[in-house]
């Protein structure tokens, strides 16, 4: 039976860190093999941070326990993450979407915006959750619903920021898929939104 024990006042002890690392390593041994494994050099999407690249997959020693990790760099925000390989999918790491999903997302963007009459604060939280999901279809829904303010001054500052965040995520992933410059993809996306 597991019982919760609060960490000591000084924070996490070495023993606690070793126990947690050992538990993660043990879980990694029992998990099912990934059907579509990541490889070094792959362009990937991490739900909370957008498009990155797999720099290295290897074994690191953490708190005295060897753990297989995947190291990802995000050049756009100069960040590097290391995630246990066994937890990569659960953490929201995935490969770049297929052409079919991009086509589905573009169809959503061309659709009629869903305008909710609810409070902006609640809608803003929902939009942020869709962006952070890393799901291109949900990001397309944000672009569709907020696109009316692309070239107008009707929207608020927070509306504009959410729109730009969704647009940045969408453009980055499509640019990698199509092997195009992001500015070219942005121009094409803007033209689609203006025509809708």
C-alpha positions in Angstrom: 0.0 0.0 0.0 1.4 3.4 -1.0 1.0 6.2 1.4 1.8 9.8 0.7 4.6 11.4 2.6 5.3 15.1 2.4 8.8 15.9 1.3 11.1 17.3 4.0 11.3 21.0 4.5 14.6 21.1 2.6 12.9 19.7 -0.6 13.4 16.5 -2.4 16.1 14.2 -1.0 18.6 12.1 -3.0 16.8 9.0 -1.8 13.5 10.3 -3.1 15.0 11.2 -6.5 16.6 7.7 -6.8 13.3 6.0 -5.9 11.4 8.1 -8.5 14.0 7.4 -11.2 13.9 3.7 -10.4 10.1 3.6 -10.6 10.2 5.3 -14.0 12.9 2.9 -15.2 10.9 -0.1 -14.0 7.8 1.2 -15.7 9.7 1.7 -19.0 10.7 -2.0 -19.0 7.0 -3.1 -18.8 5.5 -0.7 -21.3 4.5 -1.7 -24.8 6.9 -1.0 -27.7 6.2 2.1 -29.7 4.8 1.2 -33.2 6.3 4.3 -34.8 9.4 5.1 -32.8 11.2 8.4 -32.9 14.6 8.7 -34.5 17.4 11.2 -34.2 16.9 14.1 -36.7 13.0 13.6 -36.8 10.9 16.8 -36.7 8.4 16.3 -34.0 5.6 18.2 -32.2 5.6 18.6 -28.4 2.0 19.6 -27.5 3.0 22.4 -25.1 5.9 23.8 -27.1 5.3 23.2 -30.8 7.7 22.0 -33.5 11.1 20.7 -32.5 13.8 18.3 -33.6 15.1 15.1 -32.0 18.7 15.7 -31.2 19.6 12.5 -29.4 18.1 9.3 -28.1 20.2 7.6 -25.5 20.8 6.5 -22.0 21.4 9.1 -19.3 22.1 8.5 -15.6 19.7 10.4 -13.5 19.9 10.1 -9.7 22.0 6.9 -10.0 19.5 5.2 -12.4 20.1 4.7 -16.1 17.1 5.9 -18.1 16.6 6.0 -21.9 15.8 9.6 -22.8 14.9 11.6 -25.9 16.5 15.1 -26.2 14.5 17.6 -28.2 15.5 21.1 -29.2 13.2 23.9 -30.1 15.2 26.5 -32.2 12.3 29.0 -32.2 12.6 29.6 -28.4 16.1 28.3 -27.8 15.0 25.5 -25.5 16.1 21.9 -25.1 14.1 19.2 -23.3 15.0 15.7 -22.1 12.0 13.3 -21.6 12.1 9.6 -20.6 11.5 7.8 -23.9 8.9 5.6 -22.3 6.8 8.6 -21.4 7.3 10.6 -24.6 3.9 9.8 -26.1 2.0 10.4 -22.8 3.8 13.7 -22.5 2.3 14.8 -25.8 5.2 14.1 -28.1 4.2 13.1 -31.7 5.5 13.0 -35.2 4.5 15.7 -37.8 0.9 15.2 -39.1 0.0 13.7 -42.4 -1.2 15.6 -45.5 -4.8 14.4 -44.8 -4.9 16.0 -41.4 -3.6 19.3 -42.9 -6.3 19.1 -45.5 -8.9 18.5 -42.8 -7.5 21.4 -40.8 -7.6 23.7 -43.8 -11.3 22.8 -44.5 -12.0 23.8 -40.9 -10.3 27.1 -41.3 -12.4 27.8 -44.4 -15.6 27.1 -42.5 -17.9 29.5 -40.8 -16.6 30.8 -37.4 -18.3 29.6 -34.3 -19.0 32.7 -32.2 -19.8 32.0 -28.6 -21.7 34.5 -26.5 -20.0 33.3 -23.3 -17.6 35.3 -21.3 -14.3 36.1 -23.0 -12.2 34.8 -20.1 -13.7 31.3 -20.4 -13.4 31.3 -24.2 -9.8 32.4 -23.9 -9.0 29.5 -21.6 -10.7 27.1 -24.0 -8.7 28.5 -27.0 -5.4 28.3 -25.0 -6.2 24.7 -24.2 -6.8 23.9 -27.9 -3.5 25.5 -28.8 -1.6 23.7 -26.1 -3.2 20.4 -27.1 -0.8 20.3 -30.1 -3.7 18.9 -32.2 -3.6 20.7 -35.6 -7.4 20.3 -36.0 -8.1 22.0 -32.7 -5.5 24.8 -33.6 -7.4 25.2 -36.9 -10.6 25.7 -34.9 -9.0 28.6 -33.0 -7.8 30.2 -36.3 -11.3 29.8 -37.8 -13.0 31.3 -34.8 -10.6 34.2 -34.3 -9.8 35.0 -38.0 -12.4 37.8 -38.3 -9.9 40.0 -36.5 -6.9 39.2 -38.8 -6.8 42.6 -40.4 -9.2 44.6 -38.2 -9.0 46.4 -35.0 -12.1 44.8 -33.6 -10.4 42.2 -31.4 -8.8 42.7 -28.1 -5.1 42.4 -27.3 -5.6 38.9 -25.8 -7.6 37.8 -28.8 -4.8 38.9 -31.1 -2.2 37.1 -29.0 -4.2 33.8 -29.0 -4.7 34.1 -32.8 -0.9 34.7 -33.3 0.0 31.7 -31.1 -2.3 29.4 -33.0 -1.1 30.7 -36.3 2.6 30.2 -35.3 1.9 26.6 -34.3 0.0 25.9 -37.5 2.5 27.5 -39.8 5.5 25.8 -38.1 4.1 22.3 -38.5 2.8 22.8 -42.1 6.2 24.3 -43.1 8.0 21.2 -41.9 5.6 18.8 -43.6 5.7 20.7 -46.9 9.4 21.5 -46.6 8.6 25.2 -47.2 9.7 28.5 -45.7 7.4 29.5 -42.9 6.8 32.9 -44.5 5.5 31.2 -47.6 3.1 29.0 -45.6 1.9 32.1 -43.6 1.2 34.0 -46.8 -0.8 31.0 -48.2 -2.7 30.6 -44.9 -3.5 34.3 -44.7 -4.9 34.2 -48.3 -7.1 31.2 -47.3 -8.4 33.0 -44.2 -9.1 36.2 -46.1 -11.0 34.3 -48.9 -13.1 32.4 -46.3 
